[in-house]
Amino acid sequence: MLELSTDQRNLLSMCLVGLVDEYGPGDLDALIFRDPLGRFGVGPGPQAPAGCEPVVTRAMVDRLMVTHVFVPQDFQSPAQLASFVETLCQAVRLP
């Protein structure tokens, strides 16, 4: 499970919306990454920028959305977005 502070969850939420808005379902390698200071960012993938660790790819986000019955429009609702971020945090395993 990915353990995050409230601020980190908020940033992850914004990055998640950015990932889904900026990269379509065909951009499977696009990803959200975390830098050494714990900040999140979005990139085209397949690798994270130097010194950063990949958190989740667009492919994994799509799989979680299908499995847990979310659609991109759900991310317009703060409650739905928070629910998906919780689902994402439970699914992500980082060293």
All heavy atoms as an XYZ file, in Angstrom:
718
protein
N       0.843     -1.184      0.000
C       0.000      0.000      0.000
C       0.883      1.240      0.000
O       1.902      1.302      0.667
C      -0.905      0.003      1.225
C      -1.818      1.168      1.272
S      -3.036      0.942      2.578
C      -3.835      2.493      2.471
N       0.476      2.220     -0.751
C       1.196      3.474     -0.845
C       0.721      4.394      0.271
O      -0.437      4.795      0.312
C       0.927      4.106     -2.218
C       1.658      5.375     -2.582
C       3.166      5.159     -2.552
C       1.223      5.836     -3.965
N       1.597      4.679      1.224
C       1.266      5.542      2.362
C       1.592      6.981      2.000
O       2.721      7.298      1.662
C       2.084      5.129      3.593
C       1.830      3.710      4.063
C       0.475      3.544      4.736
O      -0.077      4.551      5.234
O      -0.017      2.412      4.753
N       0.577      7.863      2.059
C       0.756      9.257      1.671
C       0.159     10.205      2.688
O      -0.842      9.886      3.328
C       0.065      9.513      0.323
C       0.522      8.695     -0.875
C      -0.355      9.012     -2.077
C       1.975      8.956     -1.182
N       0.753     11.388      2.782
C       0.169     12.453      3.592
C      -1.029     13.038      2.836
O      -1.229     12.757      1.648
C       1.205     13.557      3.836
O       1.481     14.246      2.629
N      -1.794     13.861      3.503
C      -2.943     14.503      2.859
C      -2.493     15.353      1.674
O      -3.113     15.310      0.604
C      -3.713     15.360      3.877
O      -4.157     14.517      4.938
C      -4.914     16.041      3.239
N      -1.413     16.098      1.843
C      -0.905     16.925      0.743
C      -0.468     16.066     -0.442
O      -0.720     16.412     -1.601
C       0.268     17.796      1.208
C      -0.177     18.930      2.121
O      -1.388     19.264      2.120
O       0.689     19.473      2.833
N       0.185     14.945     -0.156
C       0.617     14.051     -1.227
C      -0.589     13.430     -1.940
O      -0.579     13.280     -3.157
C       1.524     12.949     -0.692
C       2.903     13.437     -0.317
C       3.731     12.338      0.320
O       3.264     11.625      1.203
N       4.964     12.208     -0.144
N      -1.632     13.082     -1.203
C      -2.853     12.544     -1.832
C      -3.492     13.591     -2.737
O      -3.959     13.266     -3.829
C      -3.855     12.089     -0.779
C      -3.538     10.748     -0.192
C      -4.597     10.337      0.833
N      -4.224      9.086      1.434
C      -4.636      7.890      1.000
N      -5.458      7.805     -0.013
N      -4.227      6.792      1.596
N      -3.491     14.845     -2.308
C      -4.045     15.916     -3.136
C      -3.235     16.078     -4.416
O      -3.805     16.241     -5.501
C      -4.104     17.229     -2.364
C      -5.122     17.204     -1.250
O      -6.072     16.427     -1.268
N      -4.925     18.055     -0.259
N      -1.922     16.038     -4.306
C      -1.073     16.152     -5.489
C      -1.261     14.941     -6.393
O      -1.342     15.081     -7.615
C       0.396     16.308     -5.084
C       1.377     16.515     -6.233
C       0.968     17.682     -7.119
C       2.782     16.727     -5.691
N      -1.343     13.751     -5.812
C      -1.582     12.552     -6.607
C      -2.919     12.663     -7.334
O      -3.031     12.279     -8.500
C      -1.538     11.299     -5.728
C      -1.778      9.970     -6.439
C      -0.779      9.745     -7.566
C      -1.717      8.816     -5.437
N      -3.931     13.211     -6.681
C      -5.239     13.404     -7.318
C      -5.109     14.298     -8.541
O      -5.659     13.993     -9.607
C      -6.229     14.034     -6.338
O      -6.517     13.171     -5.283
N      -4.392     15.410     -8.401
C      -4.207     16.322     -9.526
C      -3.439     15.650    -10.661
O      -3.774     15.821    -11.835
C      -3.497     17.595     -9.076
C      -4.362     18.484     -8.211
S      -3.621     20.086     -7.838
C      -2.203     19.604     -6.848
N      -2.425     14.873    -10.314
C      -1.647     14.168    -11.328
C      -2.492     13.105    -12.027
O      -2.367     12.901    -13.235
C      -0.402     13.540    -10.714
S       0.871     14.744    -10.309
N      -3.343     12.453    -11.289
C      -4.222     11.445    -11.866
C      -5.158     12.081    -12.896
O      -5.305     11.567    -14.007
C      -5.021     10.753    -10.765
C      -5.992      9.676    -11.202
C      -5.260      8.525    -11.883
C      -6.776      9.166    -10.010
N      -5.750     13.205    -12.541
C      -6.616     13.918    -13.478
C      -5.801     14.344    -14.704
O      -6.238     14.184    -15.845
C      -7.288     15.132    -12.798
C      -7.977     16.026    -13.817
C      -8.273     14.661    -11.735
N      -4.596     14.849    -14.474
C      -3.725     15.246    -15.586
C      -3.358     14.082    -16.483
O      -3.358     14.210    -17.714
N      -3.062     12.947    -15.896
C      -2.709     11.755    -16.669
C      -3.869     11.342    -17.566
O      -3.695     11.096    -18.756
C      -2.333     10.604    -15.732
C      -1.969      9.278    -16.404
C      -0.581      9.359    -17.028
C      -2.028      8.136    -15.402
N      -5.062     11.280    -16.996
C      -6.242     10.837    -17.755
C      -6.625     11.873    -18.816
O      -7.028     11.508    -19.919
C      -7.411     10.524    -16.795
C      -8.695     10.259    -17.556
C      -7.061      9.330    -15.919
N      -6.473     13.164    -18.502
C      -6.810     14.212    -19.466
C      -5.789     14.312    -20.598
O      -6.145     14.513    -21.750
C      -6.908     15.576    -18.781
C      -8.178     15.746    -17.968
O      -9.097     14.901    -18.094
O      -8.248     16.721    -17.189
N      -4.512     14.195    -20.244
C      -3.439     14.432    -21.212
C      -3.105     13.214    -22.055
O      -2.715     13.348    -23.211
C      -2.192     14.901    -20.465
C      -1.104     15.413    -21.368
C       0.026     16.074    -20.599
O      -0.200     16.543    -19.475
O       1.141     16.092    -21.140
N      -3.233     12.045    -21.481
C      -2.849     10.825    -22.187
C      -4.061      9.919    -22.330
O      -4.718      9.588    -21.350
C      -1.737     10.089    -21.424
C      -0.475     10.905    -21.314
C      -0.182     11.620    -20.162
C       0.417     10.984    -22.379
C       0.975     12.386    -20.060
C       1.575     11.749    -22.290
C       1.843     12.437    -21.127
O       2.981     13.194    -21.039
N      -4.328      9.510    -23.558
C      -5.480      8.655    -23.832
C      -5.204      7.198    -23.497
O      -4.077      6.814    -23.159
N      -6.229      6.371    -23.624
C      -6.080      4.941    -23.313
C      -5.015      4.239    -24.163
O      -4.472      3.221    -23.752
C      -7.470      4.371    -23.615
C      -8.396      5.527    -23.465
C      -7.608      6.728    -23.921
N      -4.680      4.795    -25.313
C      -3.632      4.202    -26.141
C      -2.226      4.505    -25.657
O      -1.257      3.893    -26.091
N      -2.096      5.464    -24.727
C      -0.785      5.852    -24.187
C      -0.471      5.021    -22.949
O      -0.332      5.547    -21.839
C      -0.777      7.338    -23.837
C      -0.967      8.221    -25.051
O      -0.323      7.957    -26.077
O      -1.762      9.174    -24.962
N      -0.350      3.716    -23.132
C      -0.231      2.796    -22.003
C       1.003      3.032    -21.140
O       1.006      2.705    -19.960
C      -0.251      1.351    -22.511
C      -1.502      0.943    -23.274
C      -1.360     -0.493    -23.781
C      -2.740      1.105    -22.423
N       2.061      3.595    -21.731
C       3.302      3.808    -20.982
C       3.329      5.120    -20.208
O       4.214      5.332    -19.384
C       4.505      3.769    -21.921
C       4.806      2.382    -22.438
O       4.419      1.399    -21.776
O       5.432      2.273    -23.508
N       2.383      6.027    -20.481
C       2.349      7.290    -19.736
C       2.244      6.955    -18.251
O       1.655      5.939    -17.872
C       1.157      8.128    -20.185
N       2.853      7.782    -17.415
C       2.898      7.414    -16.005
C       2.878      8.583    -15.058
O       3.117      9.720    -15.437
C       4.132      6.554    -15.730
C       5.520      7.094    -16.123
C       6.053      8.079    -15.123
C       6.475      5.948    -16.283
N       2.564      8.247    -13.824
C       2.737      9.157    -12.699
C       3.990      8.677    -11.983
O       4.168      7.476    -11.762
C       1.524      9.128    -11.748
C       0.279      9.647    -12.461
C       1.808      9.952    -10.490
C      -1.004      9.522    -11.659
N       4.863      9.603    -11.660
C       6.108      9.257    -10.975
C       6.237     10.074     -9.697
O       5.533     11.062     -9.500
C       7.317      9.475    -11.888
C       7.436     10.887    -12.408
C       8.070     11.874    -11.669
C       6.900     11.228    -13.639
C       8.174     13.167    -12.136
C       6.995     12.535    -14.125
C       7.636     13.493    -13.380
N       7.140      9.644     -8.829
C       7.414     10.358     -7.576
C       8.903     10.658     -7.510
O       9.735      9.782     -7.730
C       6.985      9.492     -6.393
C       7.141     10.194     -5.053
C       6.453      9.470     -3.936
N       7.065      8.163     -3.706
C       6.683      7.323     -2.750
N       5.695      7.642     -1.944
N       7.279      6.168     -2.603
N       9.214     11.914     -7.177
C      10.622     12.299     -7.064
C      11.135     11.975     -5.664
O      10.364     11.575     -4.789
C      10.822     13.761     -7.452
C      10.302     14.767     -6.437
O       9.957     14.385     -5.300
O      10.239     15.969     -6.783
N      12.433     12.126     -5.434
C      13.006     11.781     -4.123
C      12.428     12.575     -2.951
O      12.513     12.140     -1.808
C      14.500     12.079     -4.298
C      14.750     11.967     -5.760
C      13.480     12.455     -6.413
N      11.801     13.727     -3.219
C      11.208     14.536     -2.158
C       9.740     14.164     -1.905
O       9.073     14.788     -1.078
C      11.325     16.025     -2.490
C      12.758     16.544     -2.627
C      12.757     18.009     -3.063
C      13.521     16.358     -1.330
N       9.235     13.169     -2.647
C       7.858     12.720     -2.448
C       6.834     13.463     -3.283
O       5.643     13.268     -3.114
N       7.291     14.311     -4.200
C       6.362     15.039     -5.077
C       6.040     14.172     -6.297
O       6.882     13.405     -6.752
C       6.977     16.353     -5.519
C       7.236     17.293     -4.341
C       7.977     18.512     -4.790
N       9.265     18.087     -5.346
C      10.324     18.874     -5.473
N      10.256     20.127     -5.109
N      11.452     18.419     -5.975
N       4.832     14.334     -6.811
C       4.389     13.544     -7.957
C       4.414     14.374     -9.224
O       4.280     15.592     -9.192
C       2.965     13.023     -7.724
C       2.873     12.026     -6.612
C       2.511     12.424     -5.340
C       3.164     10.692     -6.834
C       2.433     11.521     -4.300
C       3.094      9.775     -5.800
C       2.725     10.190     -4.532
N       4.567     13.689    -10.352
C       4.523     14.325    -11.658
C       3.971     13.347    -12.671
O       3.790     12.165    -12.384
N       3.718     13.848    -13.870
C       3.169     13.045    -14.956
C       4.127     13.121    -16.132
O       4.680     14.188    -16.422
C       1.776     13.578    -15.375
C       1.228     12.809    -16.551
C       0.819     13.535    -14.210
N       4.329     11.996    -16.806
C       5.202     11.975    -17.968
C       4.769     10.943    -18.985
O       3.929     10.086    -18.691
N       5.367     11.010    -20.183
C       4.961     10.117    -21.262
C       5.440      8.678    -21.089
O       4.931      7.775    -21.750
C       5.597     10.752    -22.497
C       6.791     11.476    -21.969
C       6.386     11.952    -20.592
N       6.398      8.439    -20.192
C       6.923      7.098    -20.010
C       7.764      6.689    -21.213
O       8.001      7.483    -22.090
N       8.232      5.489    -21.315
C       7.960      4.397    -20.392
C       8.780      4.460    -19.105
O       8.491      3.749    -18.161
C       8.322      3.155    -21.201
C       9.387      3.603    -22.128
C       9.042      5.051    -22.453
N       9.785      5.345    -19.073
C      10.580      5.447    -17.849
C      10.301      6.776    -17.159
O       9.965      7.758    -17.797
C      12.064      5.328    -18.170
C      12.434      3.967    -18.731
C      13.912      3.887    -19.071
O      14.601      4.902    -19.178
N      14.404      2.674    -19.247
N      10.478      6.772    -15.852
C      10.361      8.003    -15.079
C      11.620      8.834    -15.299
O      12.673      8.290    -15.647
C      10.184      7.676    -13.600
N      11.545     10.143    -15.091
C      12.755     10.969    -15.187
C      13.829     10.471    -14.219
O      13.528      9.811    -13.218
C      12.260     12.364    -14.777
C      10.794     12.351    -15.049
C      10.354     10.944    -14.783
N      15.057     10.807    -14.520
C      16.184     10.373    -13.695
C      15.954     10.730    -12.231
O      15.531     11.834    -11.904
C      17.469     11.024    -14.191
N      16.199      9.775    -11.361
C      16.063      9.980     -9.931
C      14.651      9.808     -9.402
O      14.426      9.912     -8.202
N      13.684      9.568    -10.273
C      12.285      9.412     -9.860
C      11.870      7.944     -9.993
O      12.452      7.195    -10.761
C      11.372     10.267    -10.741
S      11.696     12.039    -10.601
N      10.849      7.579     -9.232
C      10.353      6.209     -9.324
C       8.944      6.214     -9.922
O       8.125      7.064     -9.577
C      10.347      5.527     -7.966
C       9.481      6.196     -6.925
C       9.599      5.553     -5.555
O      10.013      4.395     -5.450
O       9.267      6.233     -4.586
N       8.685      5.281    -10.836
C       7.331      5.195    -11.385
C       6.360      4.738    -10.309
O       6.677      3.884     -9.489
C       7.450      4.150    -12.498
C       8.732      3.437    -12.254
C       9.588      4.290    -11.388
N       5.178      5.330    -10.301
C       4.141      4.965     -9.338
C       3.078      4.127    -10.023
O       2.728      3.049     -9.564
C       3.514      6.221     -8.696
C       2.355      5.852     -7.790
C       4.562      7.006     -7.926
N       2.561      4.629    -11.140
C       1.486      3.931    -11.848
C       1.486      4.363    -13.313
O       1.760      5.521    -13.619
C       0.122      4.216    -11.169
C      -0.266      5.667    -11.262
C      -0.973      3.341    -11.711
N       1.210      3.420    -14.199
C       1.100      3.730    -15.622
C      -0.357      3.959    -15.995
O      -1.270      3.591    -15.247
C       1.637      2.579    -16.489
O       0.822      1.421    -16.272
C       3.103      2.289    -16.198
N      -0.547      4.520    -17.174
C      -1.916      4.720    -17.674
C      -2.619      3.365    -17.807
O      -3.809      3.243    -17.511
C      -1.872      5.462    -19.015
C      -3.225      5.614    -19.723
C      -4.192      6.439    -18.883
N      -5.556      6.216    -19.299
C      -6.367      7.134    -19.798
N      -5.939      8.364    -19.954
N      -7.592      6.827    -20.124
N      -1.874      2.343    -18.209
C      -2.469      1.010    -18.349
C      -3.018      0.513    -17.011
O      -4.122     -0.039    -16.945
C      -1.444      0.022    -18.904
N      -2.263      0.731    -15.926
C      -2.727      0.283    -14.607
C      -3.927      1.110    -14.145
O      -4.862      0.570    -13.560
C      -1.617      0.352    -13.580
C      -2.021     -0.187    -12.234
S      -0.629     -0.180    -11.082
C      -1.444     -0.737     -9.609
N      -3.909      2.407    -14.427
C      -5.052      3.253    -14.073
C      -6.299      2.748    -14.793
O      -7.362      2.599    -14.185
C      -4.779      4.742    -14.408
C      -6.044      5.578    -14.337
C      -3.713      5.305    -13.471
N      -6.166      2.460    -16.095
C      -7.311      1.950    -16.850
C      -7.816      0.626    -16.277
O      -9.019      0.421    -16.149
C      -6.949      1.767    -18.323
C      -6.806      3.080    -19.062
O      -7.220      4.120    -18.511
O      -6.280      3.058    -20.186
N      -6.906     -0.244    -15.933
C      -7.288     -1.552    -15.368
C      -8.040     -1.363    -14.045
O      -9.073     -1.997    -13.801
C      -6.048     -2.423    -15.186
C      -6.333     -3.849    -14.833
C      -5.122     -4.772    -14.892
N      -3.840     -4.187    -14.563
C      -2.891     -3.902    -15.469
N      -3.072     -4.131    -16.739
N      -1.741     -3.377    -15.078
N      -7.550     -0.482    -13.192
C      -8.235     -0.208    -11.923
C      -9.604      0.427    -12.153
O     -10.562      0.116    -11.445
C      -7.384      0.699    -11.036
C      -6.174      0.059    -10.377
C      -5.302      1.124     -9.727
C      -6.590     -0.986     -9.372
N      -9.681      1.309    -13.141
C     -10.963      1.947    -13.434
C     -11.997      0.907    -13.863
O     -13.137      0.936    -13.400
C     -10.793      3.025    -14.505
C     -10.075      4.261    -13.990
S      -9.687      5.464    -15.267
C     -11.313      6.009    -15.724
N     -11.595     -0.002    -14.735
C     -12.518     -1.041    -15.201
C     -12.886     -1.982    -14.061
O     -14.061     -2.283    -13.838
C     -11.901     -1.817    -16.387
C     -12.707     -3.062    -16.703
C     -11.796     -0.921    -17.602
N     -11.900     -2.417    -13.315
C     -12.125     -3.368    -12.232
C     -13.027     -2.802    -11.142
O     -13.855     -3.517    -10.583
C     -10.781     -3.792    -11.607
O      -9.952     -4.336    -12.639
C     -10.964     -4.825    -10.530
N     -12.869     -1.506    -10.849
C     -13.619     -0.885     -9.755
C     -14.755      0.017    -10.253
O     -15.305      0.803     -9.474
C     -12.670     -0.113     -8.841
C     -11.687     -1.013     -8.157
N     -11.998     -1.689     -7.003
C     -10.417     -1.376     -8.487
C     -10.948     -2.419     -6.649
N      -9.988     -2.249     -7.533
N     -15.083     -0.087    -11.524
C     -16.221      0.597    -12.157
C     -16.157      2.122    -11.994
O     -17.071      2.754    -11.481
C     -17.576      0.037    -11.646
C     -18.708      0.491    -12.547
C     -17.561     -1.471    -11.550
N     -15.050      2.686    -12.442
C     -14.894      4.137    -12.511
C     -14.814      4.540    -13.982
O     -14.354      3.763    -14.812
C     -13.591      4.593    -11.827
C     -13.642      4.598    -10.332
C     -13.270      3.477     -9.608
C     -14.046      5.737     -9.648
C     -13.299      3.481     -8.227
C     -14.073      5.748     -8.259
C     -13.703      4.627     -7.553
N     -15.230      5.743    -14.291
C     -15.061      6.337    -15.617
C     -14.364      7.678    -15.422
O     -14.421      8.259    -14.328
C     -16.414      6.501    -16.356
C     -17.035      5.160    -16.670
C     -17.372      7.370    -15.570
N     -13.700      8.208    -16.470
C     -12.973      9.474    -16.301
C     -13.842     10.611    -15.755
O     -13.350     11.448    -14.997
C     -12.474      9.786    -17.715
C     -12.328      8.443    -18.349
C     -13.473      7.623    -17.798
N     -15.117     10.637    -16.080
C     -15.995     11.699    -15.592
C     -16.148     11.656    -14.072
O     -16.455     12.666    -13.449
C     -17.383     11.601    -16.251
C     -17.365     11.887    -17.731
C     -16.887     10.703    -18.573
O     -16.654      9.599    -18.084
N     -16.710     10.947    -19.863
N     -15.925     10.502    -13.464
C     -15.987     10.397    -12.003
C     -14.959     11.289    -11.332
O     -15.148     11.711    -10.190
C     -15.766      8.953    -11.547
C     -16.922      8.032    -11.900
O     -18.051      8.523    -12.079
O     -16.683      6.814    -12.003
N     -13.865     11.585    -12.031
C     -12.804     12.377    -11.424
C     -13.193     13.849    -11.298
O     -12.479     14.629    -10.686
C     -11.507     12.232    -12.215
C     -10.979     10.817    -12.238
C     -10.067     10.427    -13.190
C     -11.389      9.870    -11.313
C      -9.570      9.134    -13.211
C     -10.902      8.567    -11.335
C      -9.992      8.204    -12.287
N     -14.335     14.247    -11.837
C     -14.836     15.606    -11.667
C     -15.486     15.777    -10.294
O     -15.653     16.898     -9.827
C     -15.822     15.947    -12.774
C     -15.174     15.978    -14.137
C     -16.178     16.134    -15.261
O     -17.368     16.355    -15.032
N     -15.701     16.038    -16.483
N     -15.838     14.672     -9.666
C     -16.427     14.701     -8.325
C     -15.318     14.492     -7.298
O     -14.630     13.465     -7.333
C     -17.467     13.580     -8.190
O     -17.707     13.288     -6.834
N     -15.100     15.448     -6.392
C     -14.044     15.279     -5.385
C     -14.170     13.981     -4.587
O     -13.167     13.330     -4.302
C     -14.204     16.502     -4.488
C     -14.829     17.536     -5.365
C     -15.754     16.765     -6.270
N     -15.377     13.577     -4.253
C     -15.569     12.345     -3.478
C     -15.186     11.115     -4.300
O     -14.524     10.201     -3.786
C     -17.015     12.229     -3.004
N     -15.577     11.090     -5.564
C     -15.244      9.950     -6.435
C     -13.739      9.902     -6.688
O     -13.136      8.829     -6.713
C     -16.000     10.029     -7.756
C     -17.469      9.746     -7.631
C     -17.736      8.261     -7.463
O     -17.357      7.638     -6.471
N     -18.388      7.698     -8.450
N     -13.145     11.073     -6.891
C     -11.699     11.142     -7.118
C     -10.955     10.636     -5.884
O     -10.024      9.834     -6.001
C     -11.279     12.569     -7.457
C      -9.794     12.798     -7.717
C      -9.281     11.915     -8.845
C      -9.557     14.272     -8.037
N     -11.362     11.059     -4.718
C     -10.732     10.603     -3.474
C     -10.888      9.091     -3.318
O      -9.957      8.404     -2.882
C     -11.328     11.323     -2.279
N     -12.034      8.570     -3.693
C     -12.271      7.129     -3.617
C     -11.335      6.379     -4.560
O     -10.766      5.340     -4.196
C     -13.733      6.825     -3.957
O     -13.968      5.443     -3.941
N     -11.151      6.912     -5.767
C     -10.247      6.235     -6.701
C      -8.800      6.330     -6.229
O      -8.044      5.368     -6.349
C     -10.375      6.788     -8.119
C      -9.574      5.986     -9.107
C     -10.070      4.790     -9.591
C      -8.326      6.397     -9.518
C      -9.331      4.019    -10.477
C      -7.576      5.646    -10.396
C      -8.081      4.449    -10.880
N      -8.403      7.473     -5.684
C      -7.032      7.607     -5.166
C      -6.798      6.592     -4.048
O      -5.732      5.978     -3.971
C      -6.743      9.055     -4.705
C      -5.455      9.136     -3.905
C      -6.683      9.977     -5.913
N      -7.790      6.371     -3.202
C      -7.665      5.353     -2.156
C      -7.485      3.972     -2.778
O      -6.636      3.187     -2.340
C      -8.899      5.373     -1.259
C      -8.862      4.341     -0.133
C      -7.701      4.530      0.825
O      -7.250      5.668      1.032
O      -7.239      3.510      1.372
N      -8.266      3.672     -3.800
C      -8.136      2.399     -4.515
C      -6.743      2.266     -5.107
O      -6.101      1.222     -5.007
C      -9.203      2.305     -5.634
O     -10.490      2.360     -5.044
C      -9.058      1.040     -6.449
N      -6.265      3.335     -5.710
C      -4.931      3.346     -6.311
C      -3.856      3.125     -5.248
O      -2.945      2.312     -5.436
C      -4.709      4.683     -7.034
C      -3.363      4.886     -7.704
C      -3.198      3.910     -8.848
C      -3.245      6.307     -8.194
N      -3.966      3.815     -4.134
C      -2.983      3.667     -3.056
C      -2.940      2.234     -2.534
O      -1.881      1.731     -2.162
C      -3.253      4.647     -1.930
S      -2.843      6.360     -2.333
N      -4.068      1.579     -2.485
C      -4.112      0.192     -2.003
C      -3.483     -0.761     -3.017
O      -2.947     -1.798     -2.637
C      -5.545     -0.222     -1.707
C      -6.107      0.463     -0.500
C      -7.558      0.087     -0.237
O      -8.098     -0.833     -0.827
N      -8.190      0.827      0.651
N      -3.543     -0.407     -4.306
C      -3.039     -1.294     -5.358
C      -1.544     -1.135     -5.616
O      -0.880     -2.068     -6.059
C      -3.807     -1.042     -6.645
N      -0.994      0.040     -5.325
C       0.409      0.336     -5.656
C       1.336     -0.249     -4.596
O       1.109     -0.107     -3.394
C       0.617      1.857     -5.780
C       2.096      2.203     -5.869
C      -0.119      2.387     -6.994
N       2.372     -0.894     -5.069
C       3.403     -1.444     -4.194
C       4.744     -0.863     -4.618
O       5.223     -1.131     -5.722
C       3.481     -2.968     -4.312
C       2.180     -3.677     -4.044
C       1.881     -3.724     -2.548
N       0.683     -4.505     -2.276
C      -0.465     -3.999     -1.936
N      -0.624     -2.706     -1.837
N      -1.515     -4.755     -1.674
N       5.324     -0.043     -3.778
C       6.636      0.534     -4.059
C       7.630      0.011     -3.048
O       7.270     -0.227     -1.890
C       6.583      2.061     -3.985
C       5.773      2.764     -5.084
C       5.773      4.261     -4.852
C       6.284      2.442     -6.458
N       8.872     -0.121     -3.479
C       9.896     -0.611     -2.538
C      10.160      0.355     -1.404
O       9.858      1.482     -1.435
C      11.144     -0.764     -3.417
C      10.866     -0.078     -4.700
C       9.393      0.160     -4.782
